Structures are given as C-alpha cells and as structure tokens.
Amino acid sequence: MSTKILPTITKPADLRRLGLEEERQLAQEIREFLIEHVSRQGGHLGPNLGVVELTLALHRVFDSPRDAIVFDTGHQSYVHKLLTGRQDFSRLRERGGLAGYPQRSESPHDIVESSHASSSLSWADGISRAFSLTGQDDRHVVAVVGDGALTGGMTWEALNNITDDNKRKLVIVVNDNGRSYAPTIGGMARFLNTVRTQRSYLALQSQSSKAFRQLGGGLGNRFYRGVRGGIHGFLSRFSNGEALYSNLDIKYLGPVDGHDIEALEDTLRQAKDYGAPVIVHAITQKGRGYQLALDNDADQFHAVGKMDPTTGEPLKADQGESWTSVFADEIAELAATNPKLVGITAAMLRPVGLHRFKERFPERVLDVGIAEQHAVTSAAGLAYGGLHPVVAIYSTFMNRAFDQVLMDVGLHRAGVTFVLDRAGVTGPDGPSHHGVWDLALLQIVPTIRLAAPRDASRLREELREAVAVDDAPTVIRFSKGVVDDEHDAVERLEDGVDVLVRGSKQDVLLVTVGPMATLGLDVARLLEAEGIGATVVDPRWVVPVPQSVLCLSGEHRIVVTIEDGVVVGGIGTRVRQDLRAAEIDTTVTELGIPDEFIAHASRSQILKDAGLTAENIAANVIAQVRGTRIPYARPERTRK
C-alpha cells in the first residue's frame, strides 16, 4: 500500500505539490478517515463525504485564509478542517475537542461560526464589499452554499445585492446534491433537478470528454481543458442551467461534476480569473464513497450517532423513546381525528417528527424548505382559512421567525401551534444549536401560551390542549434525546398546575419548567433531609403564569424557579414580575442558563457549569433559608 498522504497535509499549500493521482488517493484517504472517526464520535457524515473533491479543489485554487471561504451552515466543513491542520478527531464535538462546525478559535481558516442555513451569501457580500472598499483587490471570497439553502429567502436577498455591484471577486459555489436533511423541495429544487438529470447535458459532457481524450495523452488533455470553459457555457445553455440566474447579471459556470477534481479545479480557476461575481454549479452526491450512506433513503447518514461503520447500526441503543418520537406518534393520531390539523416543516420532516403525519395524510403536511419566516406567516394564512397549523421547528431556528410570530400570528390571534424540538441545552452541536432563547423570546408575544412538558404523558396531554386553542398562538417545547422518567402529580390544581411534592413545611416553592422537574424533585429531597420543607410544582403551561403558582408563592418563604432557557428574561423573570404585580413580596431566585454563547459539550457538563445540579441548588437554598446568602428567605410566619 502506498504511503499515506493525509498526515503530510498540515496546511492548504501542501495540496499544491500533489499530482492528480495523488489528489485522488488523498480523496479516498479522507473518506476512510471520516467514516472511521465520525462513526466513532458521531457527527455529520453524509454531507462531508459529498464535498471531499470540492473542498480539495477549493483549497488548491484559492489561498485560504487570505481568500475567505465561507461555508453555509458549516456542517460540511470536516474536510476543510482536515486540510487546514486539524486532524485530531478523537474528541470531535466533545468539550476540548474540535467543534462540529467552523469555529474561529480553532483556526484562522474558519470565518462564519453560525450554523443557521442560507446566510453565507450575505456574509460573502459583506466581506467582498469590505475588501473592495479597503483596496484589497487581490483577495477573493468564496461562499459554499447547498441547494437546500437556496430555498431560504435570505440567499436571494443577498444575490439581489451582489448583482447590484458586480465588480467584486466573489465566487458562489452551489453544492447541489438534491438534499438538505431530506430531498430538497420546491420550484427551485425541481429546476435544479432538471439540470442535474438532463440527459442532453450528461451525454454531451461524456461525449466531449471522450472525444478530446482520444486525441491522445497530454495534447488531448490540454486541448480539453483549454476549451472546457466554452463547453461549460454551451452545455449550461443547452440544459437551461443558466436560465435560473440570467436576470441576476452574475456569470454562471456549470453544471460541473463535483467529484471530478480536474474539472472542478478548471472551473474554479475560470471563476477566480473572471474578476466579477460567478456562480459555479457543482453536482455532488451526499454520502459519496460509503454504500451504507448511499443506501440510507432517509438522509444519507446526514448526522449519525456513534455507530458500527461496517453495519451502520448504533453502538449504543437509546434507553427509551425520544421526545421527537412521542410527538410524531401523537400528532399523527390527533390528525386522524381532527381534519383541521395541518403540519408545516422547514426542510426537516423527519428530524422534527412530522414524517408519520405525512405518511398517513401526505396532502396535509407542507415542507416549505429552509424558510422559517415563510412557514410562520403561511401558517397564519392557513389559520385564517379555517385550519389549525402545527409548525414543527428546532427551537434555535425559531429565532429567525420572531417577527412573523409577533406580527402575523400573535397580532392576529391566529390559532397556530408551534412545536419546538431541541429546546434547552442540546450539547455537542454548540452555540448556534442550543435552544435556550425560545422561552425568553416568545413569552413577550401578547396572547401567546407556552407549555413545557416534563415527560411523555404530559407531552401528549399538552399537545392535545394546544391544538384545541384557535384564538391565540400556542407553543410546545421539548428537549433533545430520550424522554425523562414519568413523574405523576400528587395533585392537579384547578388551573392545571401539577403539584409533584408537598413539602413538610411551606419553606421553599420550587417551580420547575419541563424536564427540569426531575432536578427539582432531587433538590426537594436534599432540602427535606435538612429539615427544610420544599414543594415542587410543574406549571405545565408556563406562560401566562398560572394564578395558583402566585398563590403558592405567597404561602412560601422563598420561590426558586428552574429552567433550561436563558435566565435573562426567562420564566423566572416572568414569575417575579407577576408576583410584584400581585403585591406578593416573596423572594424569587431565578435559575437557568447564563446569557452566553455556550460551546459544545455534553448536556450534563453545561448544566453543571450553570450551577444546575441538585447539590449546588440545595446548598444555596439552605443558605438563603438560614439567612447566610442573599436573597434571604423571608422569616417564618406564625400561622393561626
């Protein structure tokens, strides 16, 4: 076996000494490396297998980091990391190890850390304008955007502005594999699919390549490369690929085989030398080189947990049902009895659990692509038309549609239910994937109602309650991973609040949000062991704050709220404000996630860092009750 090339690559410049066959060998080594290490650690596998040759070509043609390479979403940046001196994947997505997305603290080659799709072209527009305005005319900007991201309106806003000033050295690479998580949908997808599968394009490309190579050796290759630009232009017109961008006044090159290193480099060099914005349309195959990924119809191993690379089977089976699966079953059952229910997803049908709904009622589930803003306003229209939309989105992506929730749904009191998956601390995906802002952000929408189920039974129950509300928006939020243990209430109060534990004395009221109920119960046990009475309640619907929570707060010496959202403007803040408005003077301690961008780590590590452990909370509450830590609990009251 030949000597390994990958260990010799410490920086992009090392690639330029390689010949074509060495590049092909390197591409194979990278795929083997990714399959071995990502299957061991978990992460985004399929997308990275699909961009190996494309990333090699980018780093051979452009001079990163002097030339800025921006990856849309960034989940396909593993190959980029390998080529920029980061080949220790032993702790990928773990604390102290490599991030699963670009991260500036790791390398100057990483520029955009946010892993929210469709933003790369706006970044590229801004960076290229800055280079132009500061006289850095020898620097290029490259944006690598997937065909899925083109379903997001932000990309088209950016393209509109890029074409308004088209003298900048800006290259847009469309990595077209026909899929984001699932097959890309919409008119854009249909157009690209026509180009991707155009027989005339494929036949002409194959025949022209074969004809030139028959000229023999170096002469044929040089001749073919010399006229390739003209061929690309002809083929793109013949297959109508250029029609998509004809009104944008941006040069279009392609489509080009995204796994033909030589063709990619030739096309990228043409784009680089053009001196104005260029779109390079590269057709790639997600999961390339790994048959198990290619055979996976769901998502080509888009994101995997730890698994056996020879079988694709998880190494450790989940110890229970996931929150997403519980929702998926329940919404499908509700849809069977309520014909008004319609589902909406933003290019994530299976990850958010609407796939079972769609399997049973395909015409009642809409996939709008990566377009959360459109999803929300469209839902308002559906509600006006007499339906009840259920918009299922990752919590972190809901941030993008806040204006639409406020002005299109909230203002119009539209009966729309938002289901936020991956709410709270999500762990290894890092800052832009933690769903910690939803409670603080959405509770300021007038008329909105927010529920946070603590277990599977409450998720089913609260979802049924939510879709019955037709005069205001409702929100159901739940965590990533396996559902928590069932915690039955010892009492349900008239307004729906569940009392999980009645304290031996009315010292501490623990108000827990969703799955933090488990932590609250652990705290209560520790407090009772110290002679401090602790009552634990789960409001179920945390906004608006139920009246019984206010009444119970008035009966206790101190209130402690525990949530897995940002503590600034969170549910604890809302409880404290409502208590003051009701002229109840009980002290409130608000516990939650600090207002920081939290790096990738396990959920337990992050909660511990935030002080959200039973031992830490109990110790602090004991000190407050005993008057050695502020805010002090109010004195015990003599009761008649």
ChimeraX attribute file (.defattr): number of C-alpha atoms within 10 A of each C-alpha:
attribute: neighborCount
match mode: 1-to-1
recipient: residues
	/A:1	3
	/A:2	5
	/A:3	8
	/A:4	11
	/A:5	16
	/A:6	19
	/A:7	13
	/A:8	12
	/A:9	17
	/A:10	15
	/A:11	16
	/A:12	22
	/A:13	16
	/A:14	14
	/A:15	22
	/A:16	13
	/A:17	10
	/A:18	13
	/A:19	10
	/A:20	11
	/A:21	10
	/A:22	14
	/A:23	21
	/A:24	19
	/A:25	16
	/A:26	22
	/A:27	25
	/A:28	17
	/A:29	16
	/A:30	22
	/A:31	21
	/A:32	14
	/A:33	17
	/A:34	22
	/A:35	24
	/A:36	16
	/A:37	19
	/A:38	23
	/A:39	24
	/A:40	20
	/A:41	17
	/A:42	19
	/A:43	26
	/A:44	22
	/A:45	27
	/A:46	29
	/A:47	28
	/A:48	24
	/A:49	30
	/A:50	26
	/A:51	29
	/A:52	26
	/A:53	25
	/A:54	27
	/A:55	23
	/A:56	23
	/A:57	26
	/A:58	22
	/A:59	23
	/A:60	20
	/A:61	22
	/A:62	22
	/A:63	16
	/A:64	22
	/A:65	18
	/A:66	13
	/A:67	19
	/A:68	22
	/A:69	26
	/A:70	26
	/A:71	31
	/A:72	24
	/A:73	22
	/A:74	25
	/A:75	23
	/A:76	26
	/A:77	23
	/A:78	31
	/A:79	24
	/A:80	25
	/A:81	25
	/A:82	21
	/A:83	24
	/A:84	22
	/A:85	17
	/A:86	17
	/A:87	17
	/A:88	12
	/A:89	21
	/A:90	13
	/A:91	14
	/A:92	21
	/A:93	24
	/A:94	20
	/A:95	17
	/A:96	11
	/A:97	15
	/A:98	21
	/A:99	26
	/A:100	23
	/A:101	27
	/A:102	26
	/A:103	20
	/A:104	12
	/A:105	11
	/A:106	14
	/A:107	14
	/A:108	13
	/A:109	24
	/A:110	23
	/A:111	17
	/A:112	20
	/A:113	20
	/A:114	19
	/A:115	22
	/A:116	18
	/A:117	24
	/A:118	26
	/A:119	25
	/A:120	28
	/A:121	28
	/A:122	19
	/A:123	19
	/A:124	26
	/A:125	22
	/A:126	15
	/A:127	18
	/A:128	27
	/A:129	20
	/A:130	13
	/A:131	17
	/A:132	17
	/A:133	10
	/A:134	9
	/A:135	10
	/A:136	12
	/A:137	14
	/A:138	11
	/A:139	19
	/A:140	27
	/A:141	27
	/A:142	28
	/A:143	23
	/A:144	24
	/A:145	25
	/A:146	26
	/A:147	26
	/A:148	27
	/A:149	27
	/A:150	23
	/A:151	25
	/A:152	21
	/A:153	18
	/A:154	19
	/A:155	18
	/A:156	16
	/A:157	13
	/A:158	20
	/A:159	20
	/A:160	14
	/A:161	14
	/A:162	25
	/A:163	18
	/A:164	12
	/A:165	13
	/A:166	17
	/A:167	15
	/A:168	22
	/A:169	24
	/A:170	29
	/A:171	27
	/A:172	24
	/A:173	23
	/A:174	22
	/A:175	24
	/A:176	27
	/A:177	24
	/A:178	22
	/A:179	22
	/A:180	23
	/A:181	20
	/A:182	19
	/A:183	18
	/A:184	28
	/A:185	20
	/A:186	13
	/A:187	10
	/A:188	16
	/A:189	20
	/A:190	13
	/A:191	14
	/A:192	22
	/A:193	15
	/A:194	14
	/A:195	23
	/A:196	23
	/A:197	11
	/A:198	15
	/A:199	12
	/A:200	13
	/A:201	22
	/A:202	16
	/A:203	11
	/A:204	15
	/A:205	18
	/A:206	11
	/A:207	12
	/A:208	13
	/A:209	17
	/A:210	13
	/A:211	12
	/A:212	18
	/A:213	17
	/A:214	11
	/A:215	13
	/A:216	10
	/A:217	10
	/A:218	10
	/A:219	13
	/A:220	17
	/A:221	15
	/A:222	13
	/A:223	13
	/A:224	19
	/A:225	18
	/A:226	12
	/A:227	11
	/A:228	19
	/A:229	17
	/A:230	12
	/A:231	19
	/A:232	19
	/A:233	17
	/A:234	17
	/A:235	22
	/A:236	21
	/A:237	15
	/A:238	15
	/A:239	20
	/A:240	16
	/A:241	24
	/A:242	23
	/A:243	13
	/A:244	12
	/A:245	13
	/A:246	11
	/A:247	10
	/A:248	17
	/A:249	16
	/A:250	20
	/A:251	19
	/A:252	24
	/A:253	26
	/A:254	25
	/A:255	27
	/A:256	21
	/A:257	20
	/A:258	24
	/A:259	21
	/A:260	15
	/A:261	22
	/A:262	17
	/A:263	16
	/A:264	25
	/A:265	20
	/A:266	18
	/A:267	25
	/A:268	24
	/A:269	16
	/A:270	17
	/A:271	25
	/A:272	20
	/A:273	11
	/A:274	16
	/A:275	17
	/A:276	19
	/A:277	28
	/A:278	25
	/A:279	22
	/A:280	23
	/A:281	29
	/A:282	25
	/A:283	24
	/A:284	25
	/A:285	21
	/A:286	26
	/A:287	26
	/A:288	20
	/A:289	17
	/A:290	20
	/A:291	10
	/A:292	17
	/A:293	21
	/A:294	17
	/A:295	12
	/A:296	14
	/A:297	11
	/A:298	13
	/A:299	21
	/A:300	25
	/A:301	24
	/A:302	23
	/A:303	16
	/A:304	19
	/A:305	19
	/A:306	18
	/A:307	20
	/A:308	15
	/A:309	17
	/A:310	11
	/A:311	8
	/A:312	16
	/A:313	14
	/A:314	15
	/A:315	13
	/A:316	10
	/A:317	9
	/A:318	10
	/A:319	9
	/A:320	11
	/A:321	13
	/A:322	17
	/A:323	24
	/A:324	23
	/A:325	19
	/A:326	18
	/A:327	23
	/A:328	19
	/A:329	16
	/A:330	20
	/A:331	22
	/A:332	22
	/A:333	14
	/A:334	17
	/A:335	18
	/A:336	14
	/A:337	9
	/A:338	14
	/A:339	12
	/A:340	16
	/A:341	24
	/A:342	25
	/A:343	27
	/A:344	25
	/A:345	27
	/A:346	25
	/A:347	26
	/A:348	23
	/A:349	23
	/A:350	18
	/A:351	20
	/A:352	23
	/A:353	25
	/A:354	27
	/A:355	20
	/A:356	20
	/A:357	25
	/A:358	19
	/A:359	12
	/A:360	14
	/A:361	16
	/A:362	13
	/A:363	11
	/A:364	17
	/A:365	23
	/A:366	19
	/A:367	18
	/A:368	21
	/A:369	28
	/A:370	26
	/A:371	23
	/A:372	26
	/A:373	22
	/A:374	17
	/A:375	24
	/A:376	28
	/A:377	18
	/A:378	19
	/A:379	29
	/A:380	26
	/A:381	17
	/A:382	19
	/A:383	23
	/A:384	16
	/A:385	9
	/A:386	12
	/A:387	19
	/A:388	25
	/A:389	29
	/A:390	26
	/A:391	26
	/A:392	28
	/A:393	26
	/A:394	24
	/A:395	25
	/A:396	21
	/A:397	25
	/A:398	24
	/A:399	17
	/A:400	14
	/A:401	16
	/A:402	19
	/A:403	15
	/A:404	20
	/A:405	26
	/A:406	20
	/A:407	14
	/A:408	18
	/A:409	26
	/A:410	22
	/A:411	16
	/A:412	17
	/A:413	20
	/A:414	26
	/A:415	28
	/A:416	34
	/A:417	28
	/A:418	27
	/A:419	25
	/A:420	25
	/A:421	26
	/A:422	26
	/A:423	26
	/A:424	29
	/A:425	27
	/A:426	22
	/A:427	24
	/A:428	21
	/A:429	21
	/A:430	25
	/A:431	22
	/A:432	18
	/A:433	24
	/A:434	26
	/A:435	28
	/A:436	29
	/A:437	23
	/A:438	23
	/A:439	27
	/A:440	18
	/A:441	15
	/A:442	20
	/A:443	20
	/A:444	13
	/A:445	17
	/A:446	14
	/A:447	18
	/A:448	25
	/A:449	21
	/A:450	23
	/A:451	26
	/A:452	28
	/A:453	29
	/A:454	27
	/A:455	22
	/A:456	22
	/A:457	15
	/A:458	18
	/A:459	24
	/A:460	17
	/A:461	13
	/A:462	20
	/A:463	24
	/A:464	14
	/A:465	12
	/A:466	24
	/A:467	23
	/A:468	15
	/A:469	16
	/A:470	18
	/A:471	15
	/A:472	19
	/A:473	27
	/A:474	27
	/A:475	27
	/A:476	22
	/A:477	27
	/A:478	27
	/A:479	26
	/A:480	19
	/A:481	17
	/A:482	17
	/A:483	23
	/A:484	20
	/A:485	14
	/A:486	12
	/A:487	17
	/A:488	15
	/A:489	15
	/A:490	12
	/A:491	14
	/A:492	15
	/A:493	14
	/A:494	10
	/A:495	13
	/A:496	15
	/A:497	21
	/A:498	21
	/A:499	19
	/A:500	20
	/A:501	21
	/A:502	16
	/A:503	18
	/A:504	12
	/A:505	15
	/A:506	20
	/A:507	25
	/A:508	26
	/A:509	28
	/A:510	28
	/A:511	27
	/A:512	28
	/A:513	27
	/A:514	27
	/A:515	23
	/A:516	21
	/A:517	25
	/A:518	19
	/A:519	18
	/A:520	31
	/A:521	21
	/A:522	16
	/A:523	22
	/A:524	25
	/A:525	17
	/A:526	19
	/A:527	23
	/A:528	16
	/A:529	9
	/A:530	11
	/A:531	12
	/A:532	20
	/A:533	20
	/A:534	27
	/A:535	24
	/A:536	26
	/A:537	27
	/A:538	27
	/A:539	28
	/A:540	25
	/A:541	23
	/A:542	25
	/A:543	22
	/A:544	18
	/A:545	20
	/A:546	19
	/A:547	17
	/A:548	16
	/A:549	24
	/A:550	19
	/A:551	13
	/A:552	15
	/A:553	27
	/A:554	20
	/A:555	16
	/A:556	24
	/A:557	23
	/A:558	26
	/A:559	29
	/A:560	21
	/A:561	25
	/A:562	27
	/A:563	27
	/A:564	27
	/A:565	25
	/A:566	24
	/A:567	22
	/A:568	16
	/A:569	17
	/A:570	26
	/A:571	29
	/A:572	28
	/A:573	18
	/A:574	19
	/A:575	25
	/A:576	22
	/A:577	14
	/A:578	18
	/A:579	22
	/A:580	14
	/A:581	10
	/A:582	13
	/A:583	10
	/A:584	16
	/A:585	15
	/A:586	20
	/A:587	22
	/A:588	23
	/A:589	20
	/A:590	22
	/A:591	24
	/A:592	24
	/A:593	25
	/A:594	16
	/A:595	13
	/A:596	8
	/A:597	11
	/A:598	17
	/A:599	21
	/A:600	28
	/A:601	22
	/A:602	18
	/A:603	16
	/A:604	14
	/A:605	14
	/A:606	19
	/A:607	17
	/A:608	13
	/A:609	12
	/A:610	15
	/A:611	16
	/A:612	23
	/A:613	16
	/A:614	19
	/A:615	14
	/A:616	13
	/A:617	21
	/A:618	21
	/A:619	13
	/A:620	14
	/A:621	25
	/A:622	19
	/A:623	15
	/A:624	20
	/A:625	21
	/A:626	14
	/A:627	14
	/A:628	13
	/A:629	13
	/A:630	13
	/A:631	15
	/A:632	19
	/A:633	25
	/A:634	17
	/A:635	13
	/A:636	12
	/A:637	11
	/A:638	5
	/A:639	4
	/A:640	3
